[in-house]
Amino acid sequence: MTTPQTFGFLAVPKFAMLAFTAAVEPLRAANLISGRTLYDWRVISSDGLPVRSSNNIQLVADCAIDAAGPLANVANVIVCGGLDGQHFDDRRVMAWLRRTARAGARIGALSDGSYILARAGLLDGYSCTIHWHCLAGFRETFPEIEVSTELYRIDRSRFTSSGGTASMDMMLRLIEVDYGRELAIAVAEQFMHERIRSDADRQRMPLRLRLGVSHPKMIEVIGLMEENLEEPLSCAELALRCDISARQMERLFRKYLARTPRRHYLQLRLEQAHGLLTQSSLPVTEVALACGFVSPSHFAKCYRDYFKQVPRSTRLPVQPRPPAGPAPADSLANDSGTLAAE
């Protein structure tokens, strides 16, 4: 390549600063290490004004989306998401993204910026990824789009990152494609990034690290729980599938997590419900069903006990995530459906 590749970082309100810096810094380092201007970049906002990030720091924009001169040679546009991407619906921005894609630019997204690309119709026929917290809501909102749990996904002229430090891995991969593995590794070492993670890597920590539990049967049971949130398995079925007695499973949960299997399973389902309420427009009744509750009233009670607010309140504008509280034992014991089977 003889001319620098230009990246336009489209900052939207509440974008994630870490994801943005993890994407732009590898470009800077590639220039520094190579001794050449391999990449150029600029920050774009809808109106050219500064944009406030999710950590409340403002980022100064170089230009607005309609500044034709500075944007004439942009080969890559990255939508910087973070919080509330599912609510972003600026039609001027959507139209600009579509025009930019038609002009031949590669289009990418960080964190929940994939919501914006999907709403603009730019992920039709492409696969993508998104931050794990947004995954369930994205799938419910855009069931026709292939979305994965991978750190990042590069699919032809679309590239998406789950956010955070995964943005660096995606950019290192793009640098490798453009200028070779040697430069990509040198850039990674500049940031003490011990290895360039592949797109096959998963976003979340392994269960044993996430929970601080290494007992293989515990990991197996909890893995089954996480895979079966919409149609929960009974405690007897969980024990049977993991070749463990129900009593032993109960003892293990009390020993390692200080709670019963029922309580842990219910908390997983309520956390899933919270994600759907904040990341999708599904009615509360459908959210309840999607998380294994056959009774909307019982779902509302459990949700209120755990999050200290009713499900509908979660959808209020700029509503902070409520603190989770211990679900009362009677709510767990009386949970309708398969969890009460034991």
Steps between C-alpha positions, in 0.01 A plus 500: 500500500639839400247741654382500861178324585258741660271406787203711602389436857134597529442582866142473625378615843617277787761326287747281690832680539699180557371340181577818304856541629569127462407538133686820415824442695614200290481723191720761666748234611511346151606837361759549773656155470506494120633854472234570238149641496316178435176621657318826543190555710250761607211523743158563352179602672155558357528879533872557543463581869676317786345171610477392863608143569354255750763608754388863456817612321438700183674412175562786257384421146708590194196539280130433453355226281407749229850650475563364151857626464668331797304178445570458131771237548371307801543130423377368835228627731465363852189572707614538861225365724491439872173566679150542358592406143168319479321834542706694245281595205646806329375467143760742365777283638339181369466649152862622509623154598308344211642753253851440632458123461370541145807709422713195582615565857538217745261544790568390858364534850624478858299366793126558450568702184385185320146604591546817294637313200214250520240777521657665196468173309876464465523155659246333272674194358800542731600341828600713798567505870398727786577536871378192689265708715313609185496160332157373607328829423671529160390150403141575596501833311679377188432124477598492132858621565768247591659618824770313691659502844847548352734782597478650155378405156638607162263412217606648167435875517353489852698469821358509851653477844334409830668804655755554774842354429351282223518814283880480516501137389278585204719792394815289539344245269421772245860625523621144444284470188623836370871487587588155632523313827840639598366854527184384679708318762727801547195718561360248748828497691497880512188473716622194695215308340634151553323339205276601212176324574324345203141554396427152637572611856197547722411822676428381850741348748478125554251411773773382736657849493174692494363319806823411672394135494704215356290196594425327165144399595415854606632636171302239308173573681530878469592468133178305444305766685640776280414301188140443611355831619188511282392148595656435842590149599389358831759438768444127451570532126812708560632242743419213265672659201811575705509155661469634852238456771264791573616500861866517405425782255324691779801456730742619234302817429475583870870434550636697203234767436313515831168459322275225373496383137148642469611842617797510263287389205237763576764772525634402157150527352434836665831638371400382153164672542670824597710483186194446280312785666784743441619372162175416318145626457339167590186534713552409865282190456725374218811575705355287780436210262845535341655457845300196603219659702157361420326763715558872428384589850752261656771640275414853614519394866837326463638791298385751761649292782834475322541843337285704741286637216230373266597386148335797326709745701815355347401650166481860619742730311856513640398252768812377684536131555336428837704328768427131517378370832474149635184336377287393797499129563120478478507649148746236395325213664165596345635569153247369252617247245785255510705663775243405762518136403767407752 
